Amino acid sequence: MLERIRKGSLVETAIDSLRESIENGDWQVGDKLPVESVLCDHLGVSRNTVREAVRVLVHVGMLDTRQGDGTYVRATRDAGETLRRISRTRLADQLEVRIMLESEAAKLAAQRRTDDDLRAMSGALDARARAGDALDDRILHDQSFHHAVVLASHNPALIELYDYFSHGIGETIERTEMDADLPEPTQEQHELLLAAIRRGDAARAGTLARELLEPSLQALNSTNLPHAPTGEQPR
């Protein structure tokens, strides 16, 4: 249950305590939180601190405040905190998720792509080629290409999931492009993937999407390359 707050930022610590209690199942979705005075007593903080903590968790979608009724649990996960946890996972873990999402998206794109989808994918890939050694531009257009492939799947759930994970995907692209120890997917490999999608070969498109990233994943898993999250220096 809630732990009494002793030090640190009172509001931040109250938010963390409430979030952890919800995530640990102390309250289920639909449950009503104890009244403000009880929360204050359990946490050892003022009403203003509790109110601010509740406001933050309402904003991120975990709680729902009903005028004249009380505060209810709306969700057991804080989307923002989930993204922060994803960013702290190993690069290999992020690559595995990216492979799963993009290989399935490529299969669906080969079956469902429209002429507009093909133009978007082709345009992004042409821009990637023109970027040449301009690394930032190449990374940007690489992301645009893969996002266009996912959009061409015409699966709203997959698109939302991919967008939700987009920060982690962007970091894996940056790492594979910048780390000399990791195999960099070539322009030709991307072109072959687009060609498979264009001709409607779902099985080949899925295979090629996997082959773009599997060498980097194998390198991480079979050598002593650092697995630290992207943007952090391995200790």
C-alpha positions in Angstrom: 0.0 0.0 0.0 1.0 3.7 0.1 4.3 4.5 1.8 4.7 7.5 4.0 6.8 10.2 2.3 9.9 11.2 4.2 12.1 13.3 1.9 12.6 14.6 -1.6 10.1 16.4 -3.8 6.8 15.8 -2.0 4.6 16.1 -5.2 6.9 13.9 -7.3 7.1 11.3 -4.5 3.4 11.4 -4.0 2.8 10.8 -7.7 5.3 7.8 -7.6 3.6 6.3 -4.6 0.1 6.6 -6.0 1.3 5.3 -9.4 3.1 2.3 -7.8 0.0 1.4 -5.7 -2.2 1.4 -8.8 0.4 -0.6 -10.8 0.8 -3.1 -8.0 -2.9 -3.8 -8.0 -3.8 -2.1 -4.7 -6.6 -0.5 -6.6 -8.2 -1.9 -9.8 -9.6 -0.1 -12.8 -13.0 1.3 -11.7 -12.0 1.4 -8.0 -12.6 4.6 -6.1 -9.6 6.0 -4.3 -9.8 6.8 -0.6 -10.9 10.3 0.3 -8.4 13.1 0.3 -8.0 13.1 4.1 -7.1 9.4 4.1 -4.6 9.8 1.3 -3.0 12.7 3.2 -2.7 10.6 6.4 -1.2 7.6 4.6 1.3 9.7 2.6 2.1 12.2 5.4 1.6 15.2 3.1 -0.8 18.1 2.8 -4.0 18.2 0.9 -2.5 20.5 -1.7 0.3 17.9 -2.4 -2.3 15.2 -2.8 -4.4 17.3 -5.1 -1.5 18.1 -7.3 -0.4 14.5 -7.5 -4.0 13.5 -8.4 -4.1 16.2 -11.1 -0.9 14.9 -12.7 -2.2 11.3 -12.8 -5.6 12.5 -14.2 -3.6 14.3 -16.9 -1.7 11.1 -17.9 -4.9 9.1 -17.9 -4.4 6.9 -14.9 -7.1 8.6 -12.7 -10.5 10.1 -13.4 -12.0 12.8 -11.1 -15.8 12.9 -11.0 -17.2 16.2 -9.6 -19.0 15.6 -6.4 -18.3 11.8 -6.4 -14.5 11.2 -6.1 -11.5 9.9 -7.9 -11.5 6.6 -9.7 -8.8 4.5 -11.3 -9.0 4.7 -15.1 -5.9 2.8 -16.2 -3.2 0.8 -14.5 -0.3 2.2 -16.6 1.1 5.7 -17.0 1.9 5.9 -20.8 4.6 8.4 -20.2 6.3 6.3 -17.6 6.0 3.2 -19.8 7.9 5.1 -22.6 10.6 6.0 -20.1 10.9 2.4 -19.0 11.2 1.3 -22.7 13.9 3.8 -23.2 15.9 2.3 -20.4 15.8 -1.3 -21.8 18.6 -2.8 -23.7 19.1 -2.0 -27.4 18.8 -5.7 -28.2 15.4 -5.8 -26.5 14.2 -2.7 -28.5 15.5 -4.2 -31.8 13.5 -7.4 -31.1 10.3 -5.4 -30.7 11.1 -3.3 -33.8 11.7 -6.5 -35.9 8.3 -7.9 -34.7 6.4 -4.7 -35.6 8.1 -3.9 -38.9 8.1 -7.4 -40.3 4.4 -7.8 -39.7 3.7 -4.3 -41.0 5.7 -5.1 -44.2 3.6 -8.2 -44.8 0.4 -6.3 -44.5 1.7 -3.4 -46.6 2.5 -5.8 -49.4 -1.2 -6.9 -49.3 -2.9 -3.5 -48.8 -0.7 -0.7 -50.1 -2.2 1.9 -52.3 -0.6 4.0 -55.0 -0.3 6.9 -52.4 1.4 4.5 -50.0 3.9 3.5 -52.7 4.6 7.1 -53.5 5.2 8.0 -49.8 7.6 5.0 -49.3 9.4 5.7 -52.6 9.8 9.4 -51.8 11.2 8.7 -48.3 13.6 6.1 -49.7 14.8 8.5 -52.5 15.4 11.2 -49.9 17.4 8.7 -47.8 19.6 8.0 -50.8 20.1 11.7 -51.5 21.1 12.3 -47.9 24.3 10.4 -48.6 26.8 11.0 -45.7 24.5 13.6 -44.1 23.8 11.3 -41.1 21.0 13.3 -39.5 19.1 13.6 -42.8 19.6 9.9 -43.5 18.2 8.9 -40.1 15.2 11.2 -40.6 14.3 9.8 -44.0 15.0 6.3 -42.8 12.4 6.8 -40.0 10.0 8.3 -42.6 10.3 5.2 -44.8 9.7 2.7 -42.0 6.7 4.8 -40.8 5.3 4.9 -44.3 5.6 1.1 -44.5 3.6 0.8 -41.2 1.0 3.3 -42.5 0.6 1.1 -45.6 -0.4 -1.8 -43.4 -3.8 0.0 -42.9 -4.1 -1.6 -39.5 -5.0 1.2 -37.0 -4.0 -0.9 -34.0 -0.5 -1.6 -35.4 -0.1 2.0 -36.5 -1.0 3.3 -33.0 1.4 0.8 -31.3 4.2 1.7 -33.7 3.7 5.4 -33.0 3.6 4.7 -29.3 7.0 3.0 -29.6 8.4 5.5 -32.1 10.9 7.1 -29.7 12.5 3.7 -29.1 12.4 3.0 -32.8 14.1 6.3 -33.6 16.9 5.5 -31.1 17.5 2.1 -32.6 17.8 3.7 -36.1 20.3 6.2 -34.8 22.4 3.6 -33.0 22.6 1.2 -36.0 23.5 4.1 -38.3 26.1 5.7 -35.9 27.7 2.6 -34.2 30.6 1.3 -36.4 30.4 -2.0 -34.6 26.8 -2.7 -35.7 26.0 -3.7 -39.3 24.2 -0.8 -41.0 21.2 -1.7 -43.3 22.1 -0.6 -46.8 20.1 1.5 -49.2 19.9 -1.6 -51.5 18.2 -3.7 -48.7 15.6 -0.9 -48.3 15.0 -0.8 -52.0 14.5 -4.6 -52.1 12.0 -4.3 -49.3 10.1 -1.6 -51.2 10.2 -3.8 -54.4 8.6 -6.7 -52.5 5.9 -4.5 -51.2 5.3 -3.0 -54.6 4.8 -6.4 -56.2 2.6 -7.7 -53.4 5.0 -10.4 -52.1 4.0 -10.5 -48.4 6.2 -13.4 -47.4 9.3 -11.8 -49.0 8.5 -8.4 -47.6 8.3 -9.8 -44.1 11.6 -11.7 -44.5 13.4 -8.6 -45.9 12.1 -6.4 -43.1 13.6 -8.9 -40.6 16.9 -9.1 -42.5 17.4 -5.3 -42.2 17.8 -5.6 -38.4 18.8 -9.2 -37.6 22.5 -8.7 -38.3 22.6 -5.9 -35.7 20.7 -8.0 -33.2 23.0 -11.0 -33.8 26.0 -8.7 -33.3 24.7 -7.5 -30.0 23.8 -11.0 -28.8 27.0 -12.8 -29.9 29.7 -10.3 -29.0 30.7 -8.1 -26.1 29.1 -5.0 -27.7 27.5 -2.8 -25.0 23.8 -3.3 -24.5 23.2 0.0 -22.7 20.0 1.9 -23.7 20.5 4.3 -26.6 22.0 7.6 -25.5 23.6 6.2 -22.3 27.2 5.3 -22.0 27.7 1.7 -20.8 29.2 1.4 -17.4 
